[in-house]
Structure formats: structure tokens, C-alpha cells
Amino acid sequence: MTRHDGEGSGRSGAPHARRSGHRGPRHHLPHHLPHHVLLSAVLAVIVGLSAAIYIGVDAGDGGRRGQDTLASSRTGPHSAAAASTGVWVGSWAAAPVGSEPLTEPDGTAGRTVRNVVHTSVGGTSARITLSNLYGTGALTVTSVTLAVAADDDSPAADPGTLRRLTFGGRPAISIPAGEQAVSDTVPLTVPGDTDVLVSLYTPTSAGLVTFHHRAQQTSYVADGEHTADVTGTPYTGQSTSWRYLTALDVLSEEAGGTVVAFGDSITDGSTSTPGANRRWPDALADRLRAALSDRDDDAPRYGVVNAGISGNRVLTGGGGRPADNPSGLDRFDRDVLDRPHVKVVVIDLGVNDILRSRDTADPDAVLDGLRDLVRRAHAHGIKAVGTTLLPFRGHRGYTDAREDVRRRINAEIRSGSVYDTVVDVDRAMHDPYDPRRLKSEYDSGDHLHPSDRGYRKMAQLIKWSQLKGAERAQL
């Protein structure tokens, strides 16, 4: 969601890729980068390496959730991970949104990107997913490392935790435009509720950079190859986006599945305090960890991943091939079904279909789209939890006609004909004296997005029973 227009704007140890198409140049580089980074001999080596490790396609997750139960099922001849019991679950994720503006033609050539991500659940091994979905050329990555951060909001790493990642046993990989790759498993104790650093060096340009904007988290950039640096000193550049990285999975003995939070900027955490991990999916992860610590037998054991995109709609995506900010219908497989061991999806989507419609949105069309998401979740054995839509009177997009559409959608959601179970955030968080607007303590000030307290309230409204069982809505 832009805040000016509605909102803001079978993994395995071997690498996989999925083609989604790509498009031609659209932007200009943000600042000059030197073109003498590599000697011609080094370029020749990289080209040869890229051809040797070109990765094939692995579509879908249907078999992955059933197979990702042992580290040994994810280790190959090149993996250093020891066999261990556990389940592969998502600890962190971000949905790729589009191509980063002003990154054509040089991309991140000659620089190291250090993404800072926050884990929801811990594990004994880890793997990552890199995406070149929006690139205009092959993404050549010659070094990737993973480490636990030394401090919060810092590029410095705990030296004893730094691990080099491989892809099919090799330290470098070339990811074709429109595809993604999954790293080999690496043995590492990854704590829950902790910042993790994923650093990658790209000696040449892939063109447009695949990114997730509005991360509400500072990541870092260094000139040159500094993936193994633990001091953080070379990382003088900062970014408020996650680049290339779309998932961190862990082999966990404390979690038996993944919850995916699927939504728009309210799920993405727009207006939450940057660097504080106060989005509602973060607050849900906090509750689940606390319940585990308190030995609460009623609580499920899940990792939580955030598949929110600011500005996202159920029915309509952006322009381009592939589309920037694809619709919920178009990205559901990628951002929900392709995650490991997904047990539950929590859907909070639809307000942008109302706010961004030139005419009055059709509530029946939005509801039909939401029901389609639920059917697809059911086809993969996933429970679908849904929220009502929060009020937005006071926001510049508010009209009485749009409010009427919101109420009609919420009435149908409450009837039980859309989701398996409903979290009625509207009823709990609207102003009791004016149900068309958010209660003041839950309002960030823009009259659309919740405050930190509001996001925490959303997470608190989810009952443990709603995340368990297999109730099915009568669609």
C-alpha cells in the first residue's frame, strides 16, 4: 500500500530455479560504478563457471513439504551438514516485489550486499533462497556467507558463526533472469528472535535488482568483496530494502511447520518502528516462542514468515513481465505454497482492491478471489485463517461508497463462507464511537495502518485453536 495511494506502493540442498519471464531495461543507474572491476581473464573464468552450473527448474512445493523432514534428505555429496532429525520450516521470508528503481545497467556489480533479516524460529542447519526474478541478465554470485549478527541493527557478525554457502557444492552460481536458486544446507545453530546476516558478492551486473522494498529494516552495502568480513567496517552503504534474498529456512527440532502471513502493507509492517521487528507477524512469532518457553501445550510449534507486499491487491497486479507487485492470486503459489511445511496461511488482503479501484470495487469479485486462495490452500492441506478488513475513515482514500464495500466484504467474511476461521480485527480495533475509523491507540496516524500497538493487538487476537486443526469453510 503507498501511504499516498491506498497503501505503499521442494527446496533441496541442490539449487533450484523457476522461470517467470523477464523484461528489458527500464531504469538508469543510481550512481557511477567503475567498469574496471574485473580483468578480462577473470571474466572468462566466471563465464565458464556460469555455464557449468546453470540450474534447472523445480516447480512447486507439493513434494517438498512431505520430504523436508531430515537433514539427510537435504544433504548431497558436497554438503557438510550432518544427518539430524528435525523439520525444515521457514524462519524468515520476503516476497519479491519488483525491480529496484535506478539499478539498470550496473545492478550491484563490484559490491557486497549484506541483508539483515530476523528469525522467527531457530534451527540446527540453514539454507537460503536467492531470486533473480526481475533481473535482465544472469545474476553471477561468486561468494555467499551466512552469519548470526553480533548486535541488533549492525553489519558486524559473530565470528564463530560465519559460514560460506554453496550451491550444488560450488561457491559460485549463475542464476538466469527470471529464476531463483536454493543453497545447499549448512550446519549452523541459528537462534530464534535473532538478526542473521546474508552477504553476497556480485562481480558483474545482472541488470535490474530483484528486491523487497519497505523492509522496515536497514541492510548494508560494501564496495568490493567483503562477504567474510566480521567487523562490519567496510559496509558504509545502507539500504531499506532486501535485495535478492527471499527466504531463510532452518532445520528445526522446536517447530513442526510454517505459518505464512499473506497480505498487503498491513502485513508488510508499513509504519511499524524500523529495525524493531514490530510487524504483526513478528508479534505472532514472539507469542509462539513465549508459549514454547512457557511449555504451553495448547500452542502450536511453528515458524512464521511474512509474505506481505505494500500495495498488494487480491485481483490486480502491476505492469511488466513479470508483473511488479503481482496480485494475490498470481503470487499465492510462489509466496505460500512454495514455502516448506506450510500448515497455516493467515490472509489479510482486500483493502487495496477497495482503495485503488477507480470506480466502486465489486465486493463479490474480491470475495471470489479470496475464496480461490482458500481453495488452493486446501488443495495442499493448508488451513486458511482470514481477517476482516480494518476501517480507514480519515485516510485520504476514504469515501462512503468504499466504506460500504468494506462492510459488505466483512459481513461475508464473518458469515464463515470465506475462510476456515476468522480473526475479527475490525471489531476489536475500530473506534467504538465511529466504527468507520481505527481506535486512536491502534492508529499510526495515517488512519489506515496500525501503530506498533495496533500490530501487536492484531497478533494477540489470533487464538491457538485457530492455528490448529483442519476445519474447512463451506465455500
C-alpha positions, -999 to 999 in steps of 0.1 A, spaced: 0 0 0 16 35 -7 6 58 20 -3 83 -7 -24 60 -28 -42 33 -8 -11 16 7 26 17 -1 34 13 -33 108 -289 -30 135 -270 -18 165 -292 -16 202 -289 -8 208 -285 -45 199 -253 -62 165 -250 -79 152 -224 -103 118 -214 -116 113 -193 -147 89 -165 -146 100 -144 -176 118 -110 -176 117 -77 -193 140 -52 -208 158 -22 -193 136 4 -176 158 23 -152 191 42 -150 219 35 -126 217 54 -93 254 63 -92 285 56 -112 302 23 -106 337 16 -121 338 -7 -151 374 -20 -144 363 -42 -116 374 -74 -133 402 -82 -157 392 -99 -189 408 -132 -177 386 -132 -146 356 -126 -167 364 -156 -188 366 -178 -158 332 -165 -145 316 -171 -178 329 -206 -179 318 -212 -143 283 -198 -151 278 -222 -179 289 -251 -158 265 -245 -130 234 -234 -149 205 -246 -128 174 -264 -139 137 -259 -130 119 -272 -100 83 -260 -99 60 -262 -69 62 -274 -34 39 -304 -34 66 -329 -28 88 -307 -7 66 -304 24 64 -342 26 102 -347 21 118 -320 42 119 -339 74 156 -349 78 188 -331 73 200 -362 55 172 -358 29 187 -324 21 224 -333 21 242 -343 -11 278 -354 -18 290 -318 -14 272 -309 18 289 -306 52 257 -310 71 254 -340 94 223 -360 95 199 -348 121 163 -352 130 141 -322 125 117 -305 101 125 -278 75 105 -247 83 105 -211 72 122 -188 98 121 -157 76 109 -147 42 102 -117 20 81 -117 -12 100 -103 -42 82 -71 -52 98 -59 -84 129 -44 -99 147 -18 -78 145 16 -95 176 31 -110 196 -2 -110 200 -6 -147 225 -12 -161 251 -18 -134 230 -35 -107 252 -43 -77 283 -51 -98 315 -49 -77 297 -46 -44 287 -69 -15 251 -68 -3 247 -77 34 210 -84 41 199 -82 77 169 -105 85 152 -115 117 145 -151 125 111 -163 139 123 -198 150 157 -214 155 173 -245 140 205 -266 137 210 -261 99 201 -234 74 196 -227 37 186 -196 17 168 -187 -15 182 -161 -39 159 -146 -66 168 -130 -99 131 -129 -108 133 -93 -121 168 -93 -135 176 -85 -171 206 -108 -172 221 -137 -154 230 -130 -117 265 -142 -111 273 -146 -74 308 -157 -66 306 -157 -28 278 -160 -2 280 -162 35 256 -165 64 263 -155 100 245 -145 132 247 -108 137 269 -96 166 244 -70 176 209 -58 166 208 -35 135 245 -40 129 266 -52 99 290 -69 123 289 -107 125 296 -131 154 329 -145 141 322 -181 153 290 -183 132 302 -172 98 296 -199 72 303 -200 34 273 -212 14 275 -234 -16 251 -242 -45 254 -278 -57 287 -280 -39 302 -249 -56 308 -215 -40 296 -196 -71 264 -197 -91 248 -180 -121 211 -176 -117 194 -168 -151 170 -139 -154 136 -148 -141 148 -177 -119 158 -184 -83 182 -208 -66 183 -225 -32 216 -230 -14 230 -263 0 223 -270 36 249 -256 60 253 -267 97 248 -238 120 229 -232 152 206 -204 143 187 -189 173 151 -177 171 144 -140 176 179 -131 162 193 -110 134 211 -130 107 234 -116 80 233 -130 45 261 -114 24 266 -119 -14 291 -106 -38 282 -99 -75 313 -91 -96 292 -84 -127 258 -69 -133 225 -88 -137 208 -55 -146 177 -47 -126 179 -58 -90 152 -80 -76 142 -65 -43 116 -62 -15 111 -25 -7 99 -10 26 117 -37 46 114 -16 79 150 -29 84 184 -15 75 207 -36 54 242 -28 42 264 -25 12 302 -25 8 324 -17 -22 344 -48 -32 342 -84 -20 336 -85 18 314 -115 23 337 -129 50 342 -97 69 330 -99 105 338 -64 116 311 -46 95 336 -18 89 336 -20 50 298 -17 50 294 20 46 263 20 24 228 14 37 196 2 22 160 0 34 153 -29 10 162 -66 9 180 -74 -23 179 -109 -40 173 -128 -7 138 -142 -4 139 -169 22 159 -183 52 148 -218 62 161 -238 92 161 -274 102 142 -272 134 135 -295 163 113 -270 181 89 -263 152 68 -287 131 56 -263 104 54 -229 89 27 -201 92 26 -178 62 13 -143 68 -1 -132 34 -13 -97 28 -6 -61 19 13 -33 37 -6 -40 69 11 -74 69 43 -60 55 45 -38 86 44 -4 70 45 24 97 59 -1 123 91 11 140 121 4 117 146 -21 130 124 -31 159 105 -61 143 71 -49 154 51 -61 124 21 -82 133 38 -114 120 68 -106 143 44 -102 172 28 -136 164 63 -152 163 70 -136 197 39 -151 211 47 -186 197 82 -185 211 70 -174 245 45 -202 246 72 -227 238 94 -213 266 64 -215 290 57 -251 279 22 -241 268 9 -274 254 -20 -256 237 3 -236 214 13 -249 180 50 -251 172 55 -230 141 79 -207 123 64 -175 109 72 -160 76 60 -127 62 46 -127 27 32 -91 28 37 -67 0 28 -30 3 1 -20 -21 -9 -56 -29 -43 -65 -41 -63 -97 -44 -73 -93 -81 -49 -68 -98 -11 -67 -102 12 -41 -116 27 -38 -150 57 -56 -166 66 -91 -174 68 -105 -147 45 -81 -131 57 -57 -104 37 -63 -72 18 -93 -86 -18 -98 -74 -25 -121 -45 -40 -146 -70 -9 -146 -91 17 -149 -63 0 -173 -40 19 -204 -53 52 -186 -51 48 -169 -17 27 -195 2 26 -230 -14 63 -230 -22 74 -224 14 85 -255 34 60 -274 56 33 -248 55 5 -257 79 -15 -224 80 -19 -193 59 -32 -161 76 -47 -139 49 -53 -101 54 -59 -88 19 -85 -68 1 -83 -32 13 -63 -21 -17 -88 -36 -41 -112 -11 -25 -89 19 -22 -73 16 -56 -104 10 -77 -113 40 -99 -149 30 -97 -166 13 -67 -150 -21 -62 -171 -52 -67 -172 -69 -33 -183 -102 -49 -153 -102 -72 -129 -96 -42 -147 -123 -22 -145 -148 -51 -107 -141 -53 -103 -147 -16 -122 -180 -19 -100 -191 -47 -69 -186 -25 -86 -207 2 -94 -235 -23 -58 -236 -34 -46 -237 2 -70 -266 9 -56 -285 -21 -23 -285 -4 -36 -294 31 -31 -259 44 -56 -243 68 -68 -208 58 -73 -182 85 -86 -149 74 -90 -114 89 -117 -88 85 -106 -56 68 -97 -27 91 -115 6 88 -99 36 72 -120 67 77 -97 98 78 -74 83 52 -74 104 20 -89 75 0 -119 72 22 -154 76 7 -188 64 19 -190 42 -11 -157 25 -3 -168 21 33 -199 3 21 -179 -22 1 -156 -28 31 -186 -35 53 -201 -59 27 -169 -78 24 -165 -80 62 -201 -92 66 -195 -121 42 -161 -130 59 -179 -131 93 -205 -154 79 -180 -182 77 -183 -186 39 -148 -174 30 -122 -187 55 -118 -217 77 -118 -194 107 -119 -156 111 -99 -132 132 -121 -102 135 -96 -74 137 -121 -48 126 -145 -54 155 -116 -54 181 -98 -24 167 -123 1 154 -134 32 173 -165 22 193 -179 57 187 -172 56 150 -167 21 136 -156 36 103 -122 46 118 -94 29 138 -94 33 175 -68 61 182 -43 39 202 -42 15 173 -38 42 146 -3 50 133 -16 85 123 -24 79 87 -58 64 96 -51 32 76 -21 14 90 -19 3 126 7 16 151 31 -8 168 5 -13 195 -21 -20 168 1 -46 151 6 -63 185 -31 -63 190 -37 -80 157 -13 -108 167 -29 -111 201 -63 -117 185 -52 -149 169 -62 -179 190 -40 -210 192 -70 -231 183 -73 -211 150 -38 -222 140 -45 -259 146 -69 -284 133 -84 -287 98 -118 -270 97 -130 -263 62 -151 -234 52 -182 -241 32 -172 -222 0 
